[in-house]
């Protein structure tokens, strides 16, 4: 779940020009003050649409345009140049930008007012997929705005901009007809020009718009009355909507078929999802129309091949299966007939706007029919039994289509089709999310799927066996949870769904109590792995554990103070200059929430194929502060709307006008005037009292929040002083330097390492003593040999070593050789002395006996010395070995 980084920035608060996008106009204030007792009809409020960083905000009968990047940069530049805004008096009409007006610039950059031809307050703004059309909806009318390029809107001009507007259905969507509840751009429309409107009386219309053909805005290419379609028996019947506006006859379907909302899944969904219109009724029923297509439609490249593979496999299965019912065979034949009509067409290649390649355009197949069968109402399996009436009454619907099945499509192919991450990690089932009046969200799974179905022809309907029963469809209730507390419920509330820019499995729920983020990803991947796995053993147990343990994540990102204005459905913008922004509004204030998302860095990775850019998340440092939403006082304290003045003006022109010019007398007329005045004044005072009480409670809460901020600031300072070494042990001590802190930490680490090493040695010794394994024969012989060497070298009181007469110990041999060498050296010295004495007395006479040559004597001496060296080396080696054994 993304973490809230900050709330409304300064460039969206007063007195910045960004705040002007959401301020009510003076005309709206006057109108509301005159109609103080008039309440608008409840309905969805989607007052914000965006095109990149450009936002379109509906305020009353106006549309405000603004480029958030330009508004942010201009405000920051102004602040840097002036050093901030001086609040000497309350700003009025861009006083902070008087300098630009004096220099010849007539308005701030990035802000413009768009004039509209509507007669009522704007309820919804719906942007087309290619960002070139803007649908403007009131309670009963629909207008289409041809959006110009941003360069035309970004001119520094204070005059209202008047783009080209077309009235959609000038005789269809009027105040005398039913209200318009939903307007959806068809995901398969050619260049995003097909608009589907759904009215409250269950009439679906498809409009194929063209900026060069004004007649395309007058009549719908297809109009289907769902009440007639629900009672239809064959495809040849007339299901078109009635053109009469005065037919108000009673019908039970007027209650059961009252539409609350409708939606299409995304364009990149798999199967029949992109052409399936899901419709939620106020009474709690859910219906589906598939396939609902405009006359000319442009499918994605993989849609028709995947449908062809599934239809062929379905036909083969029904023909070979003896258990296939009549409805199954009829449905397979109808789908094959529809695909055959599509295969016989030669698609027309049309260039996509903006130079984004080419698209193939097909015509809607006429067989088996252009109007599909109305599937539903769907049964809810595992539905909670304790549902209340307000939990059953639906207000909005949001559908996430199934992921494309690429395995069947690419079977037998050598190459794999590349898909985006969402397409690969999605769920193979459609997820249907329903929102009730009480704020309860019901998440359902279309386990059986929704496929294209048509009513049978008149001939085949007669051939239908009498024993055949209609096929029932159901939705599996996966999870239900509340987003609003019972104390936060308000009458006439209209909760709404809003898409998220990060994932198709996350969305926002908006109600008068606040905005809640819901994320379905924790259980989607787990459920998909279970559904796609081949092992069926224990699958029921694992799915049961999954349902109980892995629920959807939900978090209230914004809480609206009780009693304030109704929130608009938010839009989510992700831009490099703006960041991750959620933007909503009340009737007079913006609500902006910035989320802290990790930055993405492109890293080049070498592969066999061309270079691929991988995105790595760079973690950001931990933030110790928590953002707080900006407090806006109630508009009752600052608005010019005065119900008492409006009531007095109305009294001056009413039938009680003479009482104002007379003295006060006790009469019934005077009592009625005072009673009505008391009601108006009490309501006015009650609102002011609530606003003042809220302001007082906020001032008290500010004291506690300031105290908490001071405590947290002190904790941060202590942490910084500890890191930098500026903390003091006592008041008179000197600051500890960083080097000393580092040395102390190193010394502590070394001492700890020495303690661990000594502990390891002690453990080794204990383990050595604990072993009781007997010695082998070779080990025993080796021990005796070592003891013998020890006794021979160091000596022993009792020599227990065995004595061998043939072999002598090296020590004794060394002593004998040493004695022999000493005797030989003594003899040599005596011989030298005798020779010296003889040379002094006279010529030397030959010694009696055998004479030894000099070379033999030298050889013997060398042999004796080598033996001495060898024996000394052996003795030293034995000593070293004994010392090592003793230490070990």
Order of alpha helices (4+ residues) and beta strands (2+ residues): beta-alpha-beta-beta-beta-alpha-alpha-beta-beta-beta-beta-alpha-beta-beta-beta-beta-beta-alpha-alpha-beta-beta-beta-beta-alpha-alpha-beta-beta-beta-beta-alpha-beta-alpha-alpha-beta-beta-alpha-beta-beta-beta-beta-alpha-alpha-beta-beta-beta-beta-beta-beta-alpha-alpha-alpha-alpha-alpha-alpha
